[in-house]
Structure formats: structure tokens, C-alpha cells
Amino acid sequence: MSEREQILLEFEERSRLLEEKKRLTAYRESLAAILKDNPYLGENVGVGYQYFTEIKENNLFYIDKTYFITEWLHRSAKISLITRPRRFGKTLLLSTVRTFLDPHYAEHPEYFEDLKVWQDPLCRMRFGQIPVISVSFGSCKGIDYAHSIRGMLNSLKAMYSSQDDLLTSERLEEDDRNEFKEIREALFRGEETVVENSIPILCRLVYKHYGVKPVILLDEYDTPLLEAYVGGYWEEMIASCRGLFHNTFKENEWFERAIITGVTKISRNSLFSDLNNIETYTITDEEYSDCFGFTEKEVEDALKCQNMDCFQEVKAMYDGFIFGNHRDIYNPWSICNFLDRGKLISYWINTSSNKIIGDIIRRHPVRSKFEIERLMAGEVVHKKINENITFQYMDGDENSLWSLLLAVGYIKADNVEKYEEYTECDVSVTNQEVMSMFRNEILGMFDNGNLYYNEFIRALLAHNTEEMEDILLDITYSSMSYFDTGTSSKRNPENFFHGLVLGLIVSLKDRYRIISNRESGRGRYDIALYPIRPKENAFIMEFKVFDERKEKDLAQTAANALRQIEEKQYEADMIAAGIPGERICKLGFAFEGKEVMVVKEKHRQ
């Protein structure tokens, strides 16, 4: 190599080293800027930590969400109900609120001095000045009411134990201290009678001790109700929860404000019927939209600080959640597990919600399958969804399936328009992680119902009323609840069975034009099937629920259904369309609770 070539080579090497130095300098500066905004992104990742003090004391990875406290303190809502999917940091955030406000932690300003909440003067004034009563119903689970209520008693017992300093308070009278001990000991003994007033009493005692009304933090408020719905002890649990919520949030003058978190937005009629001081923020609302979950910038910054160069792969797998006006929200559980393990796999499985979704799908195996299959193909489905979940009507209401899929995070809502209680939106599967869950579980739930609708269609086309009866009886006794069939419900049982049969026959849409609730003759029939192929039979169906005031038995109810078809001349449109009367099969469906009878009128010759 000549001297000139050697000089050129050394020059190129120096240039490369200078460029690398510039790149590293820029990288260090970018990391410094990131860590200034989020100072704990480079720390060791701890999976499963739900308490803010644990994270601070162990100096663990943490994405600063304390601006939630700032936003909440500057709002005026007396009670804030915030719903988000599971594993989205609700418990950790409530723990952060408690640590910031409660006087028990007033000697630790260092926990927050380098976080966003400390930048707000109002927040700094409130630090350590507001007592907090915190309770989680996450452990209120069990195979029956007794197991679940025991979990609630244990949670309330822990709530009382966290306020043990009241026993030595000089501001409380002896009667107050005795009342505290009596309630705590009753909770230890498992006495259910003290549940309803346990929180209001503690609020009054805490107020007397501090001279400041406490803030109530209630985490996973809907867990006992979701479990009760699946476990079949809804009536007992809703009665207990209504009493507790009424006394805590309606009749309680001793609390300042409250934050309630959960997965679902349970309708006012079910739980909050007499609360008019509650503001609800769901995943389609703009308020607090970036306070739960990680934003795309936070994920990108975390990967840089953890020295992981794989953002596009992570985005493809875990991106997709939409909260309010914030797109590209990531599930913290999945991201933290990936940062810890470095494997692009599914970490987020929502087992408790799967039970309910599977329950609804099994009871209505056909109605939504086509749209679910479109979602599986990566398509967008336009839906009008009521985000309120009313458990009394859940089993027979298609909206419940879509409300749950949205609430638990399996689908995302885009192009959202809200009209009173309804949310009109375009829905799609959230991301690849959720898509894998769909393939493994949701479609499998549909497949479990295929046997019912295949057999029902065969019986219908064969005019086999006995077989149709047997299939409907099997469905009602194996899957239906009193919410569906009971006459005590405000829901019209006729509408429920109408929807059930409509779901069972929807796969005939390629052979029949299926019409529901259409005027014909002198009335409006329930369901009519117009054949697309020549010479196939047509069907008219009428549904009636047994009325003990007018009918002696179910057979008379079924006969009345057939008589209504005849008297109202429901076949008029079919005859006008050229379908001969002898090819019109008239079916009367009669129902009493879970009992079913199907009768047919013989073809006219």
C-alpha cells in the first residue's frame, strides 16, 4: 500500500469514527431528553408490581402517569367512574393517587419531586393533605355468593386495617374508637350485615381524626358483579352492591370526592339508579384518554432506554388501542413483559371476561358470527353500540356482546360519534396479539353453537315441530337464565325468543329472504322466510308467551299464535308475490319460562 493510500485510509477511518462519535453524542443527548421527561425508563423492569411505593422503593421501571392527578384535581366531578380494560394500570394509578394525597406518605415528597404532578402548584399544595380510603374488589370472586362476599369482607377488612391509627387518635371519642373496633371485628368474623355501612362509617371517623373529608378510591368495582353473572348468583350480589353503593356514594356526607375504576360501564338501572353525581369516562371519551396505557412515544422511548432496537416489530404486535382522541395506545402488561423477557408473544389474556363473552356467544351462536368473521379477515364493521351494560338483558341482547368486546379491549372504536347513550363507530380487532386470541377462543366459542343451528334448520325445513321443540328446550335449559325467560323482567320475553330463533335461522340467508316485524295483511308478523329458489316452501312464524289470565295451557297459547296468523292474513304479501298458499308453512311458537311448544298449520290442499 502506497503512502498516499495509507493516508486516505486513515482519513476515512477518522471520518467514520467522527460520524460514530456524533451519532453516539446525539443518542446520549436524546436519552438525556427522554429521561428528563420520564426519569425511570432506564431502570430494571419489574412485572406485576401494582403499588407505587414498591416501584419507588425498589427503583424500578416506571412511565410517569402522575399528570392524571393534576387533571383530576382540576376537575370538579364528585364521583368519577373510569372504565378501561384489565391490565391497563388502573390499580397502579389509584395507588399513585393514594400515595400522593394521603397524610401517611407526607414525609416522602422525594417520591414525586421529579415527576409531572410536582410541576403544578395546586398539586404541590395538596400533597399529603387529603386522607384517602382505598379498597379493591378484585378479590371478590368465587363459585357462589358465599365465596364472593367473603372476598368483599376481606377487602373491607384490609381497608379498616390500613386506618389502625384511628384507635389511638385523641380527636376521636371513646365511642368512635369502639365503633371502629366493632366494625373491624365484625368484618374479621365475616358478618355480612356490616358491609353496607362500613365505608360511610370509616369516612366519618377519618374526617373527625384529620378534620378533612377523605377521598374514596374503589378499584375493580364491577368484578363481583361480573363473577356473579357468570356464577349464577346475580340477585344476591346486586342487592349487596346496591346497598353498599347507595350508602357510600348517595347518603354519605363525609367524603370529598371519589374515583371508581373497572372494566365495564354497568348501567344506572342496574347499580347507580339513584346516583346523579357521577361522571363516567369510558374508552371512547376524551377525558383521561392517555392516562391509562402507554402512548406510542412512551413505548418508543422505553425501548431506546432499555437498549432494544425493535420498535416496528413491537408496534406491529401490540399497537392498536384507541382511547378517546388518542390513537396508538399500548397495553402496559404486554409491553412490560416484552421489555422483561424480550419475546414477541401474546401476554394479555382476559380470562374472566372471556367467560361472559363465551356465555353470550353460546346462547346466540349465529347472530354475530358473520361480523366476527369479517373482523378476523381484518375488515372494519360499522356498529351502533350502547356502552352501558345491563345484566338483566345481557343474555338476549346482541349489543351486550359488542359492548363487552369494546370494554375489554378486544375491538377498538374509530370514527366515533356519540348520540345520547349510543356510540356509533367503526370497529376492528385491536392488534395482532388480540387477533391470536380471537382465532384460539372467540371463533371456538361460535363453533360450540354450530350444532344447535344446524339441527334447528334441518328440523325447520323438514317441518318437524317436535324436533324444533327439543332443540329450543335444550337451549333454554342448558344456557338461558331467568333474565331471558322470566316474566318478572322488564324485558319482553317474546322479543327475546324472537331474537333467538332469528339467530338460529340467519344462515339461511342464501336460500331465503328473511323478514322480521313487517306489516302484511291486517297486522305485523314476527318472522317470514321468502324462498329465493322456485318451488321451495315459505314460512311465517308468530311468537307468544303464555298468559295465565287468558289461556289454560301452553297448547292454547300456540294455537292462538296460529290463529293470529290466519286472522291477520299475514300470508297476504306472500300470495301477492306469487307464492301458492299450499307452500306457506305457518308456525306458532309458545313459551312459558323455559318451556317451549311449536305447532304448525297443515298445508292447504
C-alpha positions as CSV (number, residue, x, y, z in Angstrom):
1,M,0.0,0.0,0.0
2,S,1.4,3.4,-1.0
3,E,1.8,6.2,1.4
4,R,-1.0,8.1,-0.3
5,E,-3.4,5.1,0.0
6,Q,-2.4,4.8,3.7
7,I,-3.2,8.5,4.3
8,L,-6.6,8.1,2.5
9,L,-7.5,5.0,4.5
10,E,-6.6,6.7,7.8
11,F,-8.7,9.8,6.8
12,E,-11.7,7.6,6.0
13,E,-11.3,5.8,9.3
14,R,-11.1,9.1,11.2
15,S,-14.2,10.3,9.3
16,R,-16.1,7.2,10.3
17,L,-15.0,7.5,13.9
18,L,-16.1,11.1,14.0
19,E,-19.5,10.2,12.5
20,E,-19.9,7.4,15.1
21,K,-19.0,9.9,17.8
22,K,-21.6,12.3,16.5
23,R,-24.2,9.6,16.4
24,L,-23.4,8.4,20.0
25,T,-23.4,12.0,21.2
26,A,-26.8,12.6,19.6
27,Y,-28.1,9.3,21.1
28,R,-26.9,10.2,24.6
29,E,-28.5,13.7,24.2
30,S,-31.8,12.1,23.1
31,L,-31.6,9.7,26.0
32,A,-31.0,12.6,28.4
33,A,-34.0,14.4,27.0
34,I,-36.2,11.3,27.3
35,L,-35.0,10.7,30.9
36,K,-35.7,14.3,31.8
37,D,-39.3,13.8,30.9
38,N,-39.6,10.2,32.2
39,P,-36.7,9.6,34.6
40,Y,-37.3,5.9,35.3
41,L,-37.4,4.4,31.8
42,G,-33.9,3.0,32.0
43,E,-34.4,1.2,35.3
44,N,-34.9,-2.6,35.7
45,V,-38.3,-3.7,34.6
46,G,-40.5,-5.3,37.3
47,V,-43.5,-7.2,36.1
48,G,-46.6,-7.4,38.4
49,Y,-45.9,-4.5,40.7
50,Q,-49.2,-2.8,41.4
51,Y,-48.3,-0.4,44.2
52,F,-46.5,2.9,43.6
53,T,-44.4,2.7,46.8
54,E,-43.0,-0.7,45.7
55,I,-41.8,0.8,42.4
56,K,-40.2,3.8,44.1
57,E,-38.6,1.9,46.9
58,N,-37.1,-0.7,44.5
59,N,-36.2,1.9,41.9
60,L,-38.0,0.1,39.1
61,F,-39.0,1.0,35.5
62,Y,-41.9,3.5,35.6
63,I,-43.7,5.6,33.0
64,D,-44.9,8.8,34.6
65,K,-48.7,9.0,34.6
66,T,-48.9,11.3,37.6
67,Y,-50.4,14.1,35.4
68,F,-53.7,12.2,35.9
69,I,-53.7,13.6,39.4
70,T,-53.3,17.1,38.0
71,E,-56.1,16.6,35.6
72,W,-58.4,15.1,38.2
73,L,-57.7,17.7,40.8
74,H,-58.5,20.5,38.3
75,R,-61.9,18.8,37.5
76,S,-65.0,19.1,39.7
77,A,-66.7,15.7,39.3
78,K,-67.8,14.5,42.7
79,I,-67.6,10.8,41.6
80,S,-65.5,9.8,38.6
81,L,-66.1,6.3,37.2
82,I,-63.3,5.4,34.8
83,T,-63.5,2.2,32.7
84,R,-60.5,0.6,31.0
85,P,-59.6,-3.0,30.0
86,R,-57.8,-5.1,32.5
87,R,-54.0,-4.8,32.9
88,F,-54.1,-1.1,31.8
89,G,-52.6,0.3,35.0
90,K,-55.8,1.2,36.9
91,T,-54.7,-0.3,40.2
92,L,-51.2,1.3,40.0
93,L,-52.7,4.7,39.2
94,L,-55.1,4.6,42.1
95,S,-52.1,3.6,44.3
96,T,-50.2,6.6,43.0
97,V,-53.2,8.9,43.8
98,R,-53.3,7.5,47.3
99,T,-49.6,7.9,47.9
100,F,-49.7,11.5,46.7
101,L,-52.7,12.7,48.7
102,D,-52.7,10.7,51.9
103,P,-51.0,12.1,55.0
104,H,-49.5,8.7,55.8
105,Y,-47.0,9.5,53.0
106,A,-46.5,13.2,53.6
107,E,-42.8,12.6,54.7
108,H,-41.9,11.3,51.2
109,P,-42.0,14.2,48.7
110,E,-39.0,12.7,47.0
111,Y,-41.4,10.1,45.5
112,F,-42.9,12.8,43.3
113,E,-40.4,15.7,43.1
114,D,-39.1,14.6,39.6
115,L,-42.5,13.6,38.3
116,K,-45.0,15.7,36.3
117,V,-47.5,16.2,39.1
118,W,-45.0,18.2,41.1
119,Q,-44.8,20.9,38.4
120,D,-48.4,22.0,39.3
121,P,-48.6,24.5,42.2
122,L,-52.1,23.3,43.2
123,C,-51.0,19.7,43.3
124,R,-47.9,20.6,45.4
125,M,-50.3,22.3,47.9
126,R,-52.5,19.2,48.1
127,F,-49.6,16.8,48.6
128,G,-50.0,14.7,51.8
129,Q,-53.0,16.8,52.8
130,I,-56.1,14.7,52.0
131,P,-56.8,11.4,53.7
132,V,-57.7,8.5,51.4
133,I,-59.9,5.5,51.9
134,S,-58.9,2.9,49.4
135,V,-60.4,-0.5,48.7
136,S,-60.3,-3.0,45.8
137,F,-63.0,-5.6,44.9
138,G,-60.6,-7.5,42.7
139,S,-60.6,-10.5,45.0
140,C,-64.4,-10.7,45.2
141,K,-64.6,-13.9,43.2
142,G,-65.9,-17.4,43.8
143,I,-68.1,-20.2,42.6
144,D,-71.0,-18.9,44.7
145,Y,-72.3,-15.9,46.6
146,A,-70.7,-17.0,49.9
147,H,-67.2,-17.2,48.4
148,S,-67.5,-13.9,46.6
149,I,-68.9,-12.0,49.6
150,R,-66.1,-13.4,51.7
151,G,-63.7,-11.8,49.3
152,M,-65.5,-8.4,49.7
153,L,-65.4,-8.8,53.5
154,N,-61.7,-9.4,53.3
155,S,-61.2,-6.3,51.2
156,L,-63.1,-4.1,53.6
157,K,-61.2,-5.7,56.5
158,A,-57.9,-4.6,54.8
159,M,-59.4,-1.1,54.3
160,Y,-60.0,-0.8,58.0
161,S,-56.6,-2.2,59.0
162,S,-55.0,0.5,56.9
163,Q,-56.6,3.1,59.2
164,D,-55.5,1.5,62.5
165,D,-54.0,4.8,63.7
166,L,-57.6,5.9,64.5
167,L,-57.5,3.6,67.5
168,T,-55.0,6.0,69.2
169,S,-56.5,9.2,67.8
170,E,-57.0,11.8,70.5
171,R,-59.6,13.6,68.3
172,L,-61.9,10.6,68.4
173,E,-64.1,9.9,71.4
174,E,-64.1,6.5,73.1
175,D,-67.5,5.7,71.4
176,D,-65.9,6.4,68.0
177,R,-62.9,4.2,68.7
178,N,-65.2,1.4,69.9
179,E,-67.4,1.7,66.8
180,F,-64.2,1.4,64.7
181,K,-63.2,-1.8,66.6
182,E,-66.7,-3.3,66.4
183,I,-66.9,-2.9,62.6
184,R,-63.4,-4.2,62.1
185,E,-64.0,-7.2,64.3
186,A,-67.3,-7.9,62.5
187,L,-65.5,-7.9,59.2
188,F,-63.0,-10.3,60.7
189,R,-65.8,-12.6,61.7
190,G,-67.4,-12.4,58.3
191,E,-70.6,-10.7,59.3
192,E,-72.2,-9.5,56.1
193,T,-74.6,-7.1,57.8
194,V,-71.9,-4.5,58.3
195,V,-70.9,-4.3,54.6
196,E,-73.4,-1.6,53.6
197,N,-72.3,1.0,56.2
198,S,-68.6,0.1,56.5
199,I,-67.3,2.8,54.2
200,P,-69.5,5.6,55.3
201,I,-68.7,5.0,59.0
202,L,-65.0,4.9,58.2
203,C,-65.3,8.2,56.3
204,R,-66.9,9.9,59.3
205,L,-64.2,8.6,61.6
206,V,-61.4,9.6,59.3
207,Y,-62.9,13.1,58.9
208,K,-63.1,13.5,62.7
209,H,-59.4,12.5,63.0
210,Y,-58.0,14.7,60.2
211,G,-60.6,17.5,60.0
212,V,-60.6,16.9,56.2
213,K,-63.1,14.8,54.3
214,P,-61.4,11.8,52.7
215,V,-61.2,10.8,49.1
216,I,-62.6,7.3,48.3
217,L,-60.8,5.1,45.8
218,L,-62.7,2.0,44.7
219,D,-60.8,-0.3,42.3
220,E,-62.4,-3.1,40.2
221,Y,-65.9,-2.2,41.3
222,D,-67.5,-4.5,38.7
223,T,-65.6,-7.7,39.5
224,P,-68.1,-9.1,42.0
225,L,-71.0,-8.4,39.5
226,L,-69.2,-9.9,36.5
227,E,-68.4,-13.0,38.6
228,A,-72.0,-13.2,39.9
229,Y,-73.4,-13.1,36.4
230,V,-71.2,-16.0,35.3
231,G,-71.7,-17.9,38.6
232,G,-75.5,-17.5,38.7
233,Y,-75.8,-15.6,41.9
234,W,-76.6,-12.2,40.4
235,E,-79.6,-11.3,42.5
236,E,-77.8,-11.8,45.8
237,M,-74.7,-9.8,44.7
238,I,-76.5,-6.9,43.1
239,A,-78.6,-6.5,46.2
240,S,-75.5,-6.2,48.4
241,C,-73.7,-3.9,45.9
242,R,-76.7,-1.6,45.6
243,G,-76.9,-1.2,49.3
244,L,-73.2,-0.5,49.7
245,F,-73.0,1.9,46.8
246,H,-76.2,3.8,47.9
247,N,-74.9,4.3,51.4
248,T,-71.4,5.1,50.3
249,F,-72.0,7.5,47.5
250,K,-75.6,8.8,48.0
251,E,-76.2,9.0,51.7
252,N,-72.6,9.7,52.8
253,E,-71.9,13.3,53.6
254,W,-68.4,12.5,55.0
255,F,-66.4,12.2,51.8
256,E,-64.9,14.8,49.5
257,R,-64.7,13.0,46.2
258,A,-64.3,9.5,44.8
259,I,-62.7,7.7,41.9
260,I,-64.1,4.3,40.9
261,T,-62.4,2.1,38.3
262,G,-63.5,-1.0,36.5
263,V,-63.7,-2.7,33.1
264,T,-67.4,-2.2,32.2
265,K,-69.9,0.6,32.5
266,I,-72.8,-1.0,34.3
267,S,-76.0,0.8,33.6
268,R,-77.6,3.2,36.1
269,N,-80.7,1.0,36.2
270,S,-78.6,-2.0,37.5
271,L,-76.4,-0.3,40.1
272,F,-76.3,3.6,40.0
273,S,-80.1,4.3,39.7
274,D,-80.2,6.9,42.4
275,L,-76.7,8.5,41.9
276,N,-76.9,11.7,39.9
277,N,-73.5,13.0,41.0
278,I,-71.4,10.5,39.0
279,E,-69.4,11.3,35.8
280,T,-68.4,8.3,33.7
281,Y,-65.4,8.2,31.4
282,T,-65.2,5.2,29.0
283,I,-62.6,4.3,26.4
284,T,-64.4,6.3,23.8
285,D,-64.3,9.5,25.9
286,E,-61.5,12.1,25.5
287,E,-61.1,12.7,29.3
288,Y,-58.1,10.9,30.8
289,S,-57.5,9.2,27.4
290,D,-53.7,9.0,27.7
291,C,-53.6,8.4,31.5
292,F,-54.1,4.6,31.2
293,G,-51.9,2.5,28.9
294,F,-48.7,3.6,27.2
295,T,-48.6,6.1,24.3
296,E,-46.6,5.3,21.2
297,K,-43.9,7.8,22.2
298,E,-43.6,6.3,25.7
299,V,-43.1,2.9,24.2
300,E,-40.6,4.1,21.7
301,D,-38.7,6.0,24.4
302,A,-38.8,2.9,26.7
303,L,-37.3,0.7,24.0
304,K,-34.5,3.2,23.5
305,C,-33.7,3.5,27.2
306,Q,-33.8,-0.3,27.5
307,N,-31.4,-0.6,24.5
308,M,-33.9,-2.6,22.4
309,D,-33.9,-1.7,18.7
310,C,-37.2,-3.4,17.6
311,F,-39.9,-0.7,17.7
312,Q,-41.5,-1.7,14.4
313,E,-41.9,-5.3,15.5
314,V,-43.4,-4.2,18.8
315,K,-45.7,-1.8,17.1
316,A,-47.0,-4.5,14.7
317,M,-47.7,-6.8,17.6
318,Y,-49.0,-4.6,20.4
319,D,-50.2,-1.3,19.0
320,G,-53.8,-0.6,18.2
321,F,-55.8,0.5,21.2
322,I,-57.8,3.8,20.8
323,F,-58.8,5.7,23.9
324,G,-60.8,8.9,23.2
325,N,-58.8,11.0,20.8
326,H,-55.6,9.2,21.4
327,R,-54.6,6.5,18.9
328,D,-51.7,4.1,19.2
329,I,-52.2,3.2,22.8
330,Y,-50.4,0.1,24.1
331,N,-51.2,-2.4,26.8
332,P,-48.8,-1.9,29.7
333,W,-48.9,-5.5,30.7
334,S,-47.7,-6.7,27.3
335,I,-45.1,-4.0,26.9
336,C,-43.6,-4.6,30.4
337,N,-43.5,-8.4,29.8
338,F,-41.8,-7.9,26.5
339,L,-39.2,-5.5,28.0
340,D,-38.5,-8.0,30.7
341,R,-38.4,-11.2,28.5
342,G,-37.7,-9.9,25.0
343,K,-40.1,-12.3,23.3
344,L,-42.8,-11.1,20.9
345,I,-45.6,-13.3,22.1
346,S,-49.2,-12.8,23.5
347,Y,-49.1,-11.9,27.2
348,W,-52.6,-10.5,27.7
349,I,-55.4,-13.0,28.2
350,N,-58.6,-11.7,29.8
351,T,-60.0,-14.9,31.2
352,S,-62.8,-13.6,33.3
353,S,-64.3,-11.5,30.5
354,N,-63.9,-14.5,28.1
355,K,-66.3,-16.4,30.3
356,I,-69.1,-13.8,29.8
357,I,-68.4,-13.4,26.1
358,G,-68.4,-17.1,25.6
359,D,-71.6,-17.3,27.5
360,I,-73.4,-14.8,25.3
361,I,-72.0,-16.4,22.1
362,R,-73.1,-19.9,23.1
363,R,-76.6,-18.6,23.7
364,H,-76.7,-16.8,20.4
365,P,-74.4,-18.9,18.2
366,V,-75.2,-17.4,14.9
367,R,-76.3,-13.8,15.1
368,S,-72.9,-12.1,15.2
369,K,-70.7,-14.8,13.6
370,F,-70.7,-13.2,10.2
371,E,-69.5,-9.9,11.6
372,I,-66.9,-11.6,13.8
373,E,-65.6,-13.4,10.8
374,R,-65.3,-10.1,8.9
375,L,-63.2,-8.8,11.8
376,M,-61.0,-11.9,11.6
377,A,-60.4,-11.1,8.0
378,G,-59.1,-7.7,9.0
379,E,-62.2,-5.8,7.9
380,V,-63.9,-2.9,9.7
381,V,-67.5,-3.3,10.9
382,H,-69.8,-0.3,11.5
383,K,-71.8,-0.7,14.7
384,K,-74.1,1.3,16.9
385,I,-73.2,0.3,20.5
386,N,-74.7,1.2,23.9
387,E,-71.7,1.2,26.2
388,N,-74.0,0.7,29.2
389,I,-74.2,-2.9,30.2
390,T,-77.5,-4.0,31.7
391,F,-77.0,-7.5,33.1
392,Q,-80.7,-8.2,33.3
393,Y,-80.9,-8.0,29.5
394,M,-77.4,-9.3,28.6
395,D,-78.3,-12.8,27.6
396,G,-80.7,-11.8,24.9
397,D,-79.2,-8.7,23.7
398,E,-76.7,-8.7,20.8
399,N,-75.5,-5.2,21.9
400,S,-74.1,-6.8,25.1
401,L,-71.6,-8.9,23.0
402,W,-70.3,-5.8,21.2
403,S,-70.3,-3.7,24.4
404,L,-68.2,-6.3,26.2
405,L,-65.8,-6.8,23.2
406,L,-65.2,-3.0,23.2
407,A,-64.9,-2.6,27.0
408,V,-62.4,-5.4,27.5
409,G,-60.3,-4.2,24.6
410,Y,-60.7,-6.9,22.0
411,I,-62.1,-4.4,19.5
412,K,-61.2,-0.8,19.0
413,A,-63.6,2.0,18.1
414,D,-62.7,4.5,15.4
415,N,-64.6,7.5,13.8
416,V,-66.7,7.7,17.0
417,E,-69.9,9.7,17.1
418,K,-72.0,9.8,20.3
419,Y,-75.7,10.2,20.4
420,E,-77.1,10.2,24.0
421,E,-76.4,6.7,25.3
422,Y,-75.3,5.3,21.9
423,T,-71.8,5.2,20.4
424,E,-71.7,4.9,16.6
425,C,-68.3,3.8,15.4
426,D,-66.2,1.6,13.1
427,V,-64.8,-1.4,15.0
428,S,-61.9,-3.7,14.2
429,V,-59.7,-6.1,16.0
430,T,-57.3,-4.2,18.2
431,N,-53.9,-5.7,17.2
432,Q,-52.1,-8.9,16.4
433,E,-52.0,-10.0,20.0
434,V,-55.8,-9.8,20.2
435,M,-56.2,-11.4,16.8
436,S,-54.4,-14.6,18.0
437,M,-56.8,-14.7,20.9
438,F,-59.8,-14.4,18.5
439,R,-58.5,-17.3,16.5
440,N,-58.0,-19.5,19.5
441,E,-61.0,-18.7,21.6
442,I,-63.8,-16.5,20.2
443,L,-64.4,-18.5,17.0
444,G,-64.1,-21.6,19.0
445,M,-67.0,-20.3,21.1
446,F,-69.1,-19.9,18.0
447,D,-68.2,-23.4,16.8
448,N,-69.6,-24.7,20.1
449,G,-73.0,-23.4,19.0
450,N,-73.0,-24.7,15.4
451,L,-74.7,-28.0,16.4
452,Y,-77.8,-26.1,17.6
453,Y,-78.4,-24.0,14.5
454,N,-77.6,-26.9,12.0
455,E,-80.1,-29.1,13.7
456,F,-82.7,-26.4,14.0
457,I,-82.5,-25.6,10.3
458,R,-82.9,-29.2,9.4
459,A,-85.9,-29.6,11.6
460,L,-87.4,-26.3,10.2
461,L,-87.0,-27.3,6.6
462,A,-88.5,-30.8,7.3
463,H,-91.4,-29.1,9.2
464,N,-90.5,-31.3,12.2
465,T,-92.1,-29.3,15.1
466,E,-91.2,-31.9,17.7
467,E,-87.5,-31.7,16.8
468,M,-87.7,-27.8,16.8
469,E,-89.2,-28.0,20.3
470,D,-86.5,-30.4,21.6
471,I,-83.7,-28.1,20.3
472,L,-85.2,-25.0,21.8
473,L,-85.8,-26.8,25.1
474,D,-82.1,-27.9,25.1
475,I,-81.0,-24.3,24.6
476,T,-83.3,-22.8,27.2
477,Y,-82.5,-25.4,29.9
478,S,-78.7,-25.5,29.2
479,S,-78.0,-21.9,28.5
480,M,-80.8,-19.4,29.3
481,S,-81.2,-17.6,32.6
482,Y,-84.2,-16.1,34.2
483,F,-83.1,-12.7,32.8
484,D,-84.1,-14.1,29.4
485,T,-87.3,-16.0,30.0
486,G,-88.6,-14.7,33.3
487,T,-91.9,-12.8,33.2
488,S,-90.7,-10.6,36.2
489,S,-88.1,-9.0,33.9
490,K,-88.9,-5.7,32.2
491,R,-87.6,-7.2,29.1
492,N,-90.4,-8.6,26.8
493,P,-89.8,-12.4,26.7
494,E,-91.4,-12.5,23.2
495,N,-88.7,-10.3,21.9
496,F,-86.0,-12.5,23.4
497,F,-87.3,-15.7,21.8
498,H,-87.9,-13.8,18.6
499,G,-84.2,-12.9,18.5
500,L,-83.1,-16.4,19.5
501,V,-85.0,-18.0,16.6
502,L,-83.9,-15.3,14.2
503,G,-80.3,-16.0,15.2
504,L,-80.8,-19.8,14.6
505,I,-82.1,-19.3,11.0
506,V,-79.9,-16.4,9.8
507,S,-77.6,-18.8,7.9
508,L,-80.5,-19.5,5.6
509,K,-80.0,-16.0,4.1
510,D,-78.6,-17.5,0.9
511,R,-81.8,-19.5,0.4
512,Y,-84.4,-17.2,1.9
513,R,-85.2,-13.5,2.2
514,I,-85.6,-13.3,6.0
515,I,-88.0,-10.5,7.0
516,S,-88.7,-9.6,10.6
517,N,-91.6,-7.4,12.0
518,R,-93.1,-6.4,8.7
519,E,-96.7,-5.4,8.0
520,S,-98.7,-7.8,5.9
521,G,-102.5,-8.2,5.6
522,R,-104.1,-6.6,8.7
523,G,-101.1,-6.8,11.1
524,R,-97.4,-7.2,11.6
525,Y,-95.9,-10.7,11.6
526,D,-92.9,-11.7,13.7
527,I,-90.7,-13.6,11.1
528,A,-91.3,-14.5,7.5
529,L,-89.0,-16.5,5.2
530,Y,-89.5,-15.8,1.4
531,P,-87.8,-18.5,-0.7
532,I,-85.3,-17.4,-3.3
533,R,-85.4,-20.7,-5.1
534,P,-88.6,-21.6,-7.0
535,K,-90.9,-24.3,-5.5
536,E,-89.4,-24.1,-2.0
537,N,-91.7,-23.6,0.9
538,A,-92.2,-20.3,2.6
539,F,-92.5,-19.8,6.4
540,I,-94.4,-17.5,8.7
541,M,-93.6,-17.5,12.4
542,E,-95.5,-16.0,15.3
543,F,-94.3,-15.9,18.9
544,K,-96.5,-15.8,22.0
545,V,-95.8,-16.0,25.8
546,F,-98.3,-17.9,27.9
547,D,-100.9,-15.6,29.6
548,E,-102.5,-17.4,32.5
549,R,-105.3,-14.9,32.6
550,K,-106.5,-15.8,29.1
551,E,-105.1,-19.3,28.4
552,K,-105.4,-22.6,30.2
553,D,-102.1,-24.1,28.9
554,L,-99.2,-23.7,26.5
555,A,-101.1,-25.6,23.8
556,Q,-103.8,-22.9,23.8
557,T,-101.1,-20.2,23.5
558,A,-99.5,-22.0,20.5
559,A,-103.0,-22.3,18.9
560,N,-103.6,-18.6,19.5
561,A,-100.4,-17.8,17.7
562,L,-101.5,-19.8,14.6
563,R,-105.0,-18.2,14.8
564,Q,-103.4,-14.7,14.8
565,I,-101.5,-15.6,11.6
566,E,-104.8,-16.6,10.0
567,E,-107.0,-13.8,11.3
568,K,-104.5,-11.1,10.5
569,Q,-103.9,-12.6,7.0
570,Y,-100.1,-12.5,7.4
571,E,-99.7,-14.6,4.2
572,A,-101.2,-11.8,2.0
573,D,-97.8,-10.4,0.9
574,M,-96.5,-13.9,0.1
575,I,-99.6,-14.7,-2.0
576,A,-99.3,-11.4,-3.8
577,A,-95.6,-12.3,-4.5
578,G,-96.9,-15.4,-6.3
579,I,-96.2,-18.0,-3.6
580,P,-99.1,-20.5,-3.6
581,G,-100.9,-20.9,-0.3
582,E,-100.1,-24.6,-0.1
583,R,-96.4,-23.8,0.1
584,I,-96.8,-21.4,3.0
585,C,-95.9,-23.1,6.3
586,K,-97.4,-21.4,9.3
587,L,-95.7,-21.9,12.7
588,G,-96.9,-20.9,16.2
589,F,-94.3,-20.7,18.9
590,A,-95.4,-20.7,22.6
591,F,-93.3,-20.0,25.6
592,E,-93.7,-20.2,29.4
593,G,-90.5,-19.6,31.3
594,K,-88.1,-22.2,29.8
595,E,-90.9,-24.4,28.4
596,V,-91.5,-24.3,24.6
597,M,-94.2,-25.6,22.2
598,V,-94.1,-25.4,18.4
599,V,-97.2,-26.2,16.3
600,K,-97.8,-25.9,12.6
601,E,-100.8,-25.5,10.4
602,K,-101.2,-28.2,7.8
603,H,-100.7,-27.1,4.1
604,R,-103.9,-26.5,2.3
605,Q,-104.5,-28.9,-0.5
